[in-house]
Amino acid sequence: MARYYSLNDYLKEKFGEKVYKLSLDLGFTCPNRDGTLDTRGCSFCLAGSSHFASRGQDIDEQIEAAKALVLKKTKAKKFIAYFQSYTNTYAPIETLKSVFSQVVAREDIVALSVATRPDCLPEEVIALLAELNGIKPVWVELGLQTSNEKSAEAIRRCYKNEVYKSAVSALEQAGIDVITHVILGLPNETKEDMLCTVDFAVSCGTKGIKLQLLHVLKGTDLCNDYEQGLFSTLSFDEYTEILFDCIRRLPADVVVHRITGDAPKKFLVAPLWSADKKTVMNEISRRMERENLMQGEDVKK
């Protein structure tokens, strides 16, 4: 039986102590919003709904503000710069080099994590990330969400699976680890669809995975479909069963960076049980221990 190789365990092994992510925002947009591919974004995505970053602030100011929040509760010394919102390689190469180099040069930053789309990784961007990876670890997070092409079309992902596969291969050749985002509970997907997505990501060479519960947010096209009764969201028991089966399929060296996630409560329509994140995480932890899945210290986002 595969064990749950948590991000917390991995970071302690790699850096020798607890490391914290600092969510940052470059203020970029997305080709799925600026008209290059579409103007509506993915059907589940609500523009401006991120509640982690301080859009508009200087990056150093963002880092210091995020650190201040962490240091109220811990004595952390090491941090990961996590560029989270929208598509963080969707900008001129000069802009990316200036910002990423500035961040990597900081002594308190031990790694750089960049969330982006697999169709926004031209050769010069990968070359830049590879150069920075020679200084400090660089991870690229790719939003696959599903390997079911019909589901991908329905949520307006706007790229084919082959694009993801090629991006992972190019990043792997450049020595850069990939973390893959997968959404569990997309409209009308079966459990087998979700397990196939995990299998596909692993077969392509992902080194990490984020398993994310589908959230229905106010103001999205997905919410319109939900309110029309076109699909239902997963119950907690259903989600936990699927989550554990996904983990069991993972090779022992694939790091699980997320096992559920949360959404801004003011936008959350369903599933409402996910709003109490602490209770949800504690119960998942208890069930993991019962299933002998969890061998690390605790369960982390």
Secondary structure, DSSP 8 states (H G I E B T S, - for coil): ---B-BHHHHHHHHHSS--EEEEE------TTTSSSS-SS--TT--TT---S--TTS-HHHHHHHHHHHHHTT-----EEEEE-SS-TT-S-HHHHHHHHHHHHT-TTEEEEEEEE-TTS--HHHHHHHHHHHTTS-EEEEEEEE-S-HHHHHHTT--S-HHHHHHHHHHHHHTT-EEEEEEEES-TT--HHHHHHHHHHHHHHT-SEEEEEE--EETTSHHHHHHHTTS-----HHHHHHHHHHHHHTS-TTSEEEESS----TTTEEE-GGGG-HHHHHHHHHHHHHHTT-B-SS----
